[in-house]
C-alpha cells in the first residue's frame, strides 16, 4: 500500500498529470448534456434489444404450441394421415431398391413437395429426404432449435399427409407411433449395436477373466435402453443455395450425318438470301 500511495503522490506532483485531470473534468462539464443523452440512448438500446429477444422467444413458444395440438389430432386419423406415402417405404427391401439410384422417383417426388413457412425466427423452406429419412431445410437463420424445426415438420406432415415420416417418440403416443420406427430405425440400431465378441484364450492371456453377471447392467447400457427415436433435420444452408427441383442433364450427341449437315447448310443459305432480298427491297424503297 505504501508503494501505491507513493506512486500517487509522485503523479500529483507531476504538473502534466494535474493539467490533464483538470482538462478532462473541464471537457466533461462542457459536454455534460451530450454525455447524458448518449448514456440514455445506449441504455435504451440495451433494454430494447433485450425486449426484442424476449418477444421472439415468446412468439416462438406460441408458434410451437399452435402447431402441436392440430398435428396430434390429425395423427389419430389413420385413414388419411399418411395416404401420400409410397408403399416402398413400408418394405425395407423395396425401399433399398427404390433409393439405390441417385435422383430416383421417391427423392424427386418428395423434393418437389416443398413447404415455405414463416416462423418468428425467419423463413424456413422444408422438404422430406427419402434417402436420409429426415427433413431437409433451408434457412437464413443458422441457430434454429429442434423444437421449432419439429413444429415446422408437424405442419409439413399435416399438409402433405405423411405423418408416418414423423418419428419423434416424445411427441406422439405409443398407440399412434409411426411404423417407420420399427422398419427403419430400431432395426438399424440393432445392427449397429451388434459387435463381434472378443475371444481371449486362457493359455496366452496373463490376466484372470471373470464371468459377467447377466443381471447386472452398466450405466451405459441403461442409458442406451432409455434412448428414444427423434426426427432428423438436415441443414442445407441459406435460402440462396436452394436448388430444389431436379433438372435433367442435357445430352450432347456426337452423331454426325452428311444429310443433317446439308440441311443445316441449306437453312443458313436461305436465311442469307432472305436477308439480302430484304436489304435490296429497302434500298429500292429509299430511291
C-alpha positions in Angstrom: 0.0 0.0 0.0 2.8 2.4 0.8 4.2 1.9 -2.7 0.8 2.7 -4.2 0.4 5.9 -2.3 4.0 6.9 -3.1 3.2 6.5 -6.8 0.0 8.6 -6.5 1.9 11.4 -4.7 4.6 11.4 -7.4 1.9 11.6 -10.1 0.2 14.5 -8.3 3.5 16.4 -8.2 3.7 16.0 -11.9 2.3 19.2 -13.5 1.3 17.5 -16.7 -0.8 14.9 -14.9 -2.6 17.6 -12.9 -3.3 19.6 -16.0 -4.6 16.6 -17.8 -7.1 15.8 -15.0 -8.4 19.4 -14.9 -8.7 19.4 -18.7 -10.7 16.1 -18.7 -13.0 17.5 -16.0 -13.5 20.7 -17.9 -14.3 18.9 -21.2 -16.7 16.6 -19.4 -18.5 19.6 -17.8 -18.8 21.4 -21.2 -20.3 18.4 -23.0 -22.3 17.1 -20.0 -25.6 17.3 -21.8 -24.3 15.3 -24.8 -22.8 12.8 -22.5 -26.1 12.3 -20.6 -28.1 12.0 -23.9 -25.6 9.4 -25.2 -25.9 7.4 -22.0 -29.7 7.4 -22.2 -29.7 6.2 -25.8 -27.2 3.5 -25.0 -29.3 2.2 -22.1 -32.5 2.4 -24.2 -30.7 0.3 -26.9 -29.7 -2.3 -24.4 -33.2 -2.6 -22.9 -34.8 -2.6 -26.4 -32.5 -5.4 -27.6 -33.4 -7.5 -24.6 -37.1 -6.8 -25.1 -36.9 -7.9 -28.8 -35.2 -11.1 -27.8 -37.9 -11.8 -25.2 -40.6 -11.1 -27.7 -39.1 -13.5 -30.3 -38.7 -16.2 -27.6 -42.4 -15.8 -26.5 -43.6 -15.8 -30.2 -41.5 -19.0 -30.8 -43.2 -20.8 -27.9 -46.6 -19.8 -29.1 -45.8 -20.9 -32.6 -44.6 -24.4 -31.4 -47.8 -24.8 -29.3 -50.1 -23.7 -32.1 -48.7 -26.5 -34.4 -48.6 -29.3 -31.9 -52.3 -29.7 -31.0 -53.7 -29.8 -34.6 -50.9 -32.2 -35.6 -51.7 -34.7 -32.7 -55.4 -34.6 -33.7 -54.5 -35.3 -37.3 -52.2 -38.2 -36.3 -55.3 -40.0 -34.9 -56.9 -40.1 -38.4 -55.1 -43.2 -39.6 -57.3 -43.4 -42.7 -55.9 -40.3 -44.3 -52.9 -39.1 -42.3 -50.3 -40.9 -44.5 -52.0 -41.8 -47.7 -49.4 -39.8 -49.8 -46.5 -42.1 -48.7 -45.5 -44.6 -51.3 -45.7 -48.3 -50.4 -42.0 -48.8 -50.9 -41.3 -47.1 -47.6 -43.1 -49.9 -45.7 -40.9 -52.7 -47.0 -37.2 -52.5 -46.3 -36.1 -54.4 -49.3 -38.3 -52.4 -51.7 -37.2 -49.2 -50.1 -33.5 -50.1 -50.6 -34.1 -50.9 -54.2 -36.1 -47.7 -54.8 -33.4 -45.3 -53.3 -30.4 -47.2 -54.8 -30.1 -45.0 -57.8 -29.4 -41.3 -57.4 -32.2 -38.9 -58.2 -34.8 -41.7 -58.1 -38.5 -41.2 -58.2 -39.0 -41.1 -54.5 -36.4 -38.4 -54.0 -37.6 -36.2 -56.9 -41.2 -36.6 -55.9 -40.7 -35.5 -52.3 -38.2 -32.9 -53.2 -40.9 -31.1 -55.2 -43.3 -31.1 -52.2 -41.9 -28.0 -50.6 -43.2 -26.2 -47.5 -42.5 -22.5 -47.3 -43.1 -21.5 -43.7 -42.7 -18.2 -41.9 -41.6 -18.5 -38.3 -40.7 -16.0 -35.6 -37.0 -16.7 -36.4 -37.3 -16.3 -40.2 -38.5 -18.2 -43.2 -37.9 -22.0 -43.5 -38.1 -24.0 -46.7 -38.6 -27.7 -45.9 -39.0 -30.9 -47.8 -38.6 -34.6 -46.9 -35.5 -36.5 -48.0 -36.4 -40.2 -48.5 -32.7 -41.3 -48.8 -31.6 -39.8 -45.5 -35.0 -40.4 -43.8 -35.1 -36.8 -42.5 -36.4 -33.3 -43.1 -34.1 -31.1 -45.1 -34.5 -27.4 -44.8 -33.1 -24.0 -45.9 -33.0 -21.0 -43.6 -31.1 -17.8 -43.3 -31.0 -18.3 -39.5 -28.2 -20.5 -38.5 -29.3 -21.3 -35.0 -32.7 -23.0 -35.0 -33.9 -25.1 -32.1 -35.0 -28.7 -32.5 -38.5 -27.8 -31.1 -39.0 -25.1 -33.8 -37.9 -27.4 -36.6 -40.2 -30.1 -35.1 -43.1 -27.7 -35.3 -42.4 -27.0 -39.0 -42.2 -30.7 -39.6 -45.6 -31.2 -38.0 -47.1 -28.7 -40.4 -45.3 -30.4 -43.3 -46.7 -33.8 -42.4 -50.2 -32.4 -41.9 -50.3 -30.6 -45.3 -48.8 -33.4 -47.4 -50.5 -36.2 -45.4 -47.3 -38.1 -44.4 -47.4 -38.3 -40.6 -45.5 -41.6 -40.7 -42.4 -39.6 -41.6 -42.7 -38.0 -38.1 -40.9 -40.4 -35.7 -40.4 -38.4 -32.6 -41.5 -40.6 -29.7 -41.5 -37.7 -27.3 -44.4 -36.1 -29.2 -46.6 -39.0 -30.4 -48.1 -41.5 -28.0 -47.1 -45.2 -28.5 -50.6 -46.1 -29.7 -50.1 -43.8 -32.8 -46.4 -44.3 -33.3 -45.1 -44.4 -36.9 -44.3 -47.9 -38.3 -41.1 -46.3 -39.6 -39.7 -46.6 -36.1 -39.7 -50.4 -36.3 -38.9 -50.6 -40.1 -36.1 -48.1 -40.5 -34.8 -47.0 -37.1 -34.9 -49.8 -34.5 -33.7 -52.5 -36.9 -30.8 -50.3 -38.0 -29.8 -49.6 -34.3 -29.8 -53.3 -33.6 -27.4 -54.0 -36.5 -25.2 -51.1 -35.4 -25.0 -52.2 -31.8 -24.1 -55.8 -32.7 -20.4 -56.2 -32.1 -18.1 -59.2 -32.6 -17.3 -60.9 -29.3 -13.7 -60.7 -28.2 -12.1 -64.2 -28.0 -9.5 -64.5 -25.2 -7.6 -67.7 -24.7 -6.5 -68.7 -21.2 -3.2 -70.0 -22.3 -1.9 -66.7 -23.8 -3.7 -64.2 -21.6 -1.7 -63.2 -18.4 -4.9 -61.8 -16.8 -7.6 -63.6 -14.9 -11.0 -63.5 -16.7 -14.2 -63.1 -14.6 -17.6 -64.0 -15.8 -20.1 -61.2 -16.2 -23.3 -61.2 -14.2 -26.1 -61.1 -16.8 -28.4 -59.5 -14.3 -26.0 -56.6 -13.7 -26.3 -53.8 -16.2 -23.9 -50.9 -16.6 -24.9 -47.3 -16.6 -24.2 -47.1 -20.4 -26.5 -50.0 -21.1 -29.3 -48.4 -19.1 -28.9 -45.1 -21.0 -29.0 -46.9 -24.3 -32.2 -48.7 -23.3 -33.8 -45.3 -22.4 -32.8 -43.7 -25.7 -35.7 -42.7 -27.8 -36.1 -42.1 -31.6 -36.3 -38.5 -32.7 -36.7 -36.7 -36.0 -33.7 -36.0 -38.2 -33.1 -32.5 -39.7 -30.6 -31.7 -42.4 -29.5 -28.1 -42.8 -28.8 -27.4 -46.5 -27.7 -23.8 -45.9 -29.0 -20.3 -46.7 -32.1 -19.7 -48.9 -29.9 -18.5 -51.9 -28.4 -22.1 -52.0 -31.8 -23.6 -52.9 -31.8 -25.9 -55.9 -34.9 -28.0 -55.1 -36.2 -29.3 -58.4 -34.0 -31.9 -60.3 -33.1 -30.8 -63.8 -32.5 -33.4 -66.4 -28.9 -33.2 -67.8 -28.5 -32.1 -71.4 -27.2 -34.8 -73.6 -24.6 -33.7 -76.1 -24.8 -36.1 -79.0 -21.6 -36.7 -81.0 -23.6 -38.2 -84.0 -22.8 -36.6 -87.4 -24.5 -37.1 -90.7 -23.8 -35.6 -94.1 -27.6 -35.3 -94.7 -28.0 -33.2 -91.5 -25.0 -31.1 -92.4 -26.6 -30.4 -95.9 -29.9 -29.5 -94.3 -28.2 -27.1 -91.9 -26.3 -25.5 -94.8 -29.5 -25.0 -96.8 -31.3 -23.4 -93.9 -28.5 -20.9 -93.3 -28.3 -20.2 -97.0 -32.0 -19.5 -97.2 -31.7 -17.1 -94.2 -28.8 -15.2 -96.0 -30.9 -15.0 -99.2 -33.9 -13.6 -97.4 -31.7 -11.1 -95.6 -30.2 -10.0 -99.0 -33.7 -9.6 -100.6 -34.9 -7.6 -97.7 -31.9 -5.3 -97.9 -32.4 -4.9 -101.7 -36.1 -4.0 -101.2 -35.3 -1.4 -98.6 -32.8 0.3 -100.9 -35.3 0.4 -103.7 -37.9 2.0 -101.5 -35.5 4.7 -100.4 -34.6 5.5 -104.0 
